[in-house]
Amino acid sequence: MGEVQIFGQGQQGSRFVYLLDASASMLEHGASRVAKAELQASLAPMSETQEFQVIFYNELDDEFIQS
């Protein structure tokens, strides 16, 4: 286990899920660029035993069907 941080918040663990806003409003004032940089900085120190998933969301309500 190890610690990861994003936007100043740290957590201990071996599996992490990042939930990031991908709506059009994130393009304003460079918010999406800041989010990308934070994500990259958070992933960089992860060890090979840590796992992560990145989920982007926006205002669309799409149904996810797992097969």
C-alpha positions in Angstrom: 0.0 0.0 0.0 1.0 3.5 -0.6 -0.3 7.1 -0.4 -1.5 9.1 -3.4 -2.5 12.8 -3.4 -4.7 14.8 -5.7 -5.7 18.5 -5.1 -4.0 18.3 -1.7 -6.0 15.3 -0.5 -4.1 12.2 0.4 -5.3 8.6 0.7 -3.6 5.3 1.6 -4.4 2.2 -0.5 -3.6 -0.1 -3.3 -6.6 0.6 -5.6 -7.8 4.1 -6.5 -10.6 5.5 -8.7 -10.4 9.0 -10.0 -13.7 10.6 -11.0 -13.1 13.7 -13.1 -15.5 16.2 -14.6 -15.3 16.3 -18.4 -18.1 18.8 -19.0 -17.7 21.8 -21.2 -17.4 24.1 -18.2 -14.0 22.5 -17.4 -12.6 24.2 -20.5 -13.2 27.6 -18.9 -10.2 29.2 -17.2 -8.0 26.1 -17.9 -9.7 23.9 -15.3 -9.3 20.8 -17.5 -5.6 21.5 -17.9 -5.2 21.8 -14.1 -7.2 18.6 -13.5 -4.9 16.7 -16.1 -1.8 18.0 -14.4 -3.1 17.0 -10.9 -4.0 13.5 -12.2 -0.5 13.0 -13.8 1.2 14.2 -10.6 -1.0 11.8 -8.6 -0.2 8.8 -10.8 3.6 9.4 -11.1 4.6 8.1 -7.7 2.4 5.0 -7.8 4.2 1.7 -7.4 3.7 -1.3 -9.8 1.5 -3.0 -7.2 -1.0 -0.1 -7.0 -4.0 0.0 -9.4 -6.1 2.9 -10.7 -9.1 3.6 -12.9 -10.0 7.0 -14.3 -13.7 7.8 -14.9 -14.7 11.0 -16.8 -18.2 12.3 -16.5 -20.3 15.1 -18.0 -24.0 16.1 -18.1 -25.0 13.1 -20.4 -26.8 10.3 -18.8 -25.5 7.3 -20.7 -26.4 3.8 -19.4 -23.4 1.5 -18.8 -24.0 -2.1 -19.6 -21.5 -4.7 -18.4 -21.3 -7.8 -20.5 
